[in-house]
Amino acid sequence: MHTDTKNYNASQAASDRQICDLLATEIERGLPEAENKVWHAHPVWFLDGNPIVGYSKLKNCVRLFFWSGQSFETPGLEKEGKFKAAEARYMTSEQVDTVLLSKWLSEAREIQWDYKNIVRRKGRLERLK
């Protein structure tokens, strides 16, 4: 895990830090080949430069965010935004279902939309193979 991600987690209130630490640990376990860095002020994991999964502290919860999550078959994520992203929100670490998270992470590796080139394509997403 990147030092910046550790620092991000450490800066959270105790209950939110527990959620962030759990998410980071599970993401590292599920996507060991992914590059982790703080991007736009939040921890994000990338495969070949494409953002895959990240999380952020919102006002009353921690949001887990999958850039291609709307295309996953495993239920439990809510649509977010106008592209292909989906999210789950947690108020306690006990709400994090690590079995479900593991399934989402597996799908995240296999199902990717090309966010890396979205600007070059003028806002048009293409599915990666």
Secondary structure as the mmCIF struct_conf table of DSSP 4:
data_model
#
loop_
_struct_conf.conf_type_id
_struct_conf.id
_struct_conf.beg_label_comp_id
_struct_conf.beg_label_asym_id
_struct_conf.beg_label_seq_id
_struct_conf.end_label_comp_id
_struct_conf.end_label_asym_id
_struct_conf.end_label_seq_id
HELX_RH_AL_P HELX_RH_AL_P1 THR A 3 ALA A 10
TURN_TY1_P TURN_TY1_P1 SER A 11 SER A 11
BEND BEND1 GLN A 12 GLN A 12
HELX_RH_AL_P HELX_RH_AL_P2 ALA A 14 GLY A 30
TURN_TY1_P TURN_TY1_P2 PRO A 32 GLU A 33
BEND BEND2 ALA A 34 ALA A 34
STRN STRN1 GLU A 35 TRP A 39
TURN_TY1_P TURN_TY1_P3 HIS A 40 ALA A 41
STRN STRN2 HIS A 42 LEU A 47
TURN_TY1_P TURN_TY1_P4 ASP A 48 GLY A 49
STRN STRN3 ASN A 50 LYS A 57
BEND BEND3 LYS A 59 CYS A 61
STRN STRN4 VAL A 62 PHE A 66
TURN_TY1_P TURN_TY1_P5 TRP A 67 SER A 68
HELX_RH_3T_P HELX_RH_3T_P1 GLY A 69 SER A 71
BEND BEND4 GLU A 73 PRO A 75
STRN STRN5 GLU A 78 LYS A 79
BEND BEND5 GLY A 81 LYS A 84
STRN STRN6 ALA A 86 TYR A 90
BEND BEND6 MET A 91 THR A 92
HELX_RH_3T_P HELX_RH_3T_P2 SER A 93 GLN A 95
HELX_RH_AL_P HELX_RH_AL_P3 THR A 98 GLU A 110
STRN STRN7 GLN A 112 TRP A 113
TURN_TY1_P TURN_TY1_P6 LYS A 116 GLY A 123
STRN STRN8 ARG A 127 LEU A 128
#
